[in-house]
Amino acid sequence: MSIEILPGSYCGAAPLPAQALSAWNLDPGLLATLALAVFLFRRSPLGLTGVAVLALAFVSPLCAISVALFSARVVHHVLLVAVAAPLLAAALPRLRRGQPGLAFLVSTAVLWGWHQPAAYDAALADKVLYWLMQVTLLTSALWFWRAVLDRQTGIEAVLWSLAGLMQMGALGALLTFAPEPLYAAHALAPFDWGLTPLADQQLGGLIMWVPAMLPYLAMIALSARRGWQASGQGAA
């Protein structure tokens, strides 16, 4: 993918380890957007927590570090789709006709599509494509989690959460066991951090494979509990 709309890295150049912790992103447009989100979710503790997670992803030094390391980029994406998205989704109104199957297919296609090497490298080299990546990842995940939360029976929510867990784990496994580095965007910077590009990619795959599954497991547990409570009330 050689599209160039607004060339450059949104989070700046890849920082050296000694500079990383001072590389905060204070983009006025971003801060204004987050402030608006705080206002919109001001009555929802879950929503405000979700906005705080977005701030961690985009304002903290993680933004700059994710330019250098694929593993940091994975943390960034996991925060968006598996932490901020379900928190924000829980604060949104119910969907009239939630379609978890379609939401699952779209969110999976978006996540896997942006991790194709050509699309990924293009997004890190162009600011418009970068934000297209972030917005589509977040909104598709929001749709999926809201649809899961709207399931009338606990077993449905459990099964769709399990499907989300499996697709996330499968992508993580593929990245972990890839025989060579896939992303040109991280061909050099990992060496400054004491990692080879392949080791950095493997670390990112492991993060996506194991820790990223925890939010899905939490949703499975909550949905199962809700189902048991509903069945208990029905029996009573």
C-alpha positions in Angstrom: 0.0 0.0 0.0 1.7 3.2 -1.2 -1.1 5.7 -0.5 0.2 9.0 0.9 -2.4 11.5 2.0 -0.6 13.3 4.9 2.9 11.7 5.2 4.5 11.4 8.6 4.1 9.6 11.8 1.4 11.0 14.1 3.3 10.1 17.3 6.5 11.5 16.0 9.9 9.8 15.4 10.7 6.6 17.2 12.3 7.6 20.6 15.4 6.2 22.1 14.8 4.4 25.5 16.4 7.4 27.4 13.9 9.8 25.8 10.8 7.7 25.8 9.3 8.6 29.2 9.4 12.3 28.3 7.6 11.8 24.9 4.1 12.9 25.9 1.6 13.7 23.1 0.0 17.1 23.8 -1.8 17.5 20.5 -4.5 20.2 21.1 -6.9 18.5 18.8 -6.5 15.2 20.6 -6.8 16.8 24.0 -10.0 18.7 23.0 -11.5 15.4 21.7 -10.8 13.7 25.0 -12.2 16.6 26.9 -15.4 16.4 24.9 -15.5 12.6 25.6 -15.2 13.3 29.3 -18.1 15.7 29.1 -20.3 13.2 27.2 -19.5 10.4 29.6 -19.5 12.6 32.8 -22.3 10.6 34.4 -20.8 7.2 33.7 -17.9 5.9 35.8 -17.3 3.1 33.2 -17.3 5.6 30.4 -14.9 7.9 32.1 -12.6 5.0 32.8 -12.7 4.2 29.1 -11.8 7.7 28.2 -8.8 7.5 30.7 -7.7 4.3 28.8 -7.8 6.2 25.5 -5.7 9.0 27.1 -3.2 6.4 28.2 -3.0 5.1 24.6 -2.7 8.4 22.8 -1.3 11.0 25.3 1.1 9.0 27.4 4.6 8.0 26.1 3.1 4.8 24.8 2.1 6.7 21.7 5.7 7.4 20.9 7.1 4.1 22.0 4.6 2.3 19.7 6.4 4.0 16.8 9.5 2.2 17.8 8.3 -1.2 19.0 5.6 -3.4 17.5 5.0 -4.9 20.9 4.1 -1.4 22.2 1.8 -1.0 19.2 0.1 -4.2 20.2 -0.4 -2.9 23.7 -1.9 0.3 22.2 -4.3 -1.7 20.0 -5.3 -4.0 22.9 -6.1 -1.0 25.0 -8.4 0.3 22.3 -10.3 -2.8 21.3 -10.3 -4.9 24.5 -10.2 -2.4 27.3 -11.5 1.1 26.3 -14.1 -0.3 23.8 -16.0 -2.6 26.3 -15.9 0.2 29.0 -17.3 2.8 26.6 -19.8 0.3 25.1 -21.2 -0.4 28.6 -21.9 3.4 28.9 -23.6 3.6 25.5 -27.4 3.1 25.0 -28.6 -0.3 24.1 -28.8 -1.2 20.4 -32.4 -1.8 19.2 -31.3 -4.7 17.0 -27.9 -5.8 18.1 -26.3 -8.2 15.6 -23.3 -9.7 17.3 -22.5 -12.0 14.4 -22.1 -9.1 11.9 -20.4 -7.0 14.5 -17.9 -9.9 15.2 -17.2 -10.4 11.5 -16.6 -6.6 10.9 -14.5 -6.1 14.0 -12.4 -9.2 13.2 -11.9 -8.1 9.6 -10.8 -4.6 10.7 -8.4 -5.9 13.3 -6.8 -8.5 11.0 -6.9 -6.2 8.0 -4.9 -3.5 9.8 -2.3 -6.0 10.9 -1.6 -7.0 7.3 2.0 -5.7 6.7 1.2 -3.4 3.8 -1.7 -1.8 5.6 0.1 -1.5 8.9 3.2 0.0 7.5 1.1 2.5 5.5 -0.8 3.6 8.6 2.4 4.3 10.5 3.7 6.4 7.7 0.7 8.6 7.0 -1.3 10.6 9.6 -4.7 10.2 7.9 -4.3 6.5 7.5 -3.1 6.3 11.1 -6.3 7.9 12.3 -8.4 5.8 10.0 -6.8 2.7 11.6 -7.5 4.0 15.1 -11.1 5.1 14.5 -12.1 1.9 12.7 -10.5 -0.3 15.3 -12.3 1.5 18.1 -15.7 1.9 16.5 -15.9 -1.7 15.2 -14.9 -3.0 18.7 -17.5 -0.7 20.3 -20.1 -2.2 18.0 -19.1 -5.7 18.9 -19.0 -5.2 22.7 -22.3 -3.3 22.7 -23.9 -6.1 20.7 -22.5 -8.7 23.2 -23.8 -6.7 26.1 -27.2 -6.5 24.6 -27.6 -10.3 24.3 -30.8 -11.4 26.1 -29.3 -14.7 27.4 -26.0 -15.2 29.2 -25.0 -18.1 26.9 -25.2 -15.9 23.8 -22.9 -13.3 25.3 -20.5 -16.1 26.5 -20.3 -17.6 23.1 -19.7 -14.3 21.3 -17.1 -13.3 23.9 -15.4 -16.7 23.3 -15.4 -16.0 19.6 -13.7 -12.7 20.2 -11.2 -14.3 22.4 -10.4 -17.0 19.8 -9.8 -14.6 17.0 -7.6 -12.4 19.1 -5.6 -15.4 20.2 -5.3 -16.8 16.7 -3.9 -13.5 15.4 -1.5 -13.4 18.3 -0.3 -17.0 17.6 0.3 -16.2 14.0 2.4 -13.2 14.9 4.3 -15.2 17.5 5.2 -18.0 15.2 5.9 -16.0 12.0 9.4 -17.1 10.9 10.5 -13.6 9.9 9.7 -9.9 10.7 6.6 -8.8 8.9 6.6 -5.0 9.4 9.1 -2.6 7.7 8.0 0.1 10.1 9.8 -1.7 12.9 12.9 -2.9 11.0 15.4 -0.8 12.8 14.1 0.9 16.0 13.8 -2.4 18.1 17.6 -2.7 18.0 17.9 0.5 20.1 15.7 -1.2 22.7 17.9 -4.4 22.8 15.5 -6.4 20.7 15.6 -7.8 17.2 12.6 -7.0 15.0 11.6 -10.7 15.1 11.9 -10.8 18.9 9.8 -7.6 19.2 7.2 -9.1 16.9 7.1 -12.3 18.9 6.7 -10.3 22.1 3.8 -8.5 20.5 2.2 -11.7 19.4 2.5 -13.1 22.9 0.8 -10.0 24.4 -2.0 -10.4 21.9 -2.2 -14.1 22.5 -2.3 -14.2 26.3 -2.8 -10.9 28.2 -5.2 -9.6 25.6 -7.5 -12.5 26.3 -8.2 -11.4 29.9 -10.9 -8.8 29.1 -12.7 -11.5 27.0 -12.5 -13.9 29.9 -13.8 -11.3 32.2 -16.8 -10.7 29.9 -17.4 -14.5 29.7 -17.4 -14.7 33.5 -19.8 -11.7 33.9 -22.1 -13.0 31.2 -22.2 -16.5 32.7 -23.0 -15.0 36.1 -25.7 -12.9 34.6 -27.1 -16.0 32.9 -27.1 -18.0 36.2 -28.8 -15.1 38.0 -31.5 -14.8 35.3 -32.1 -18.6 35.4 -32.3 -18.5 39.2 -34.8 -15.7 39.1 -36.9 -17.5 36.5 -36.9 -20.7 38.5 -38.0 -18.7 41.6 
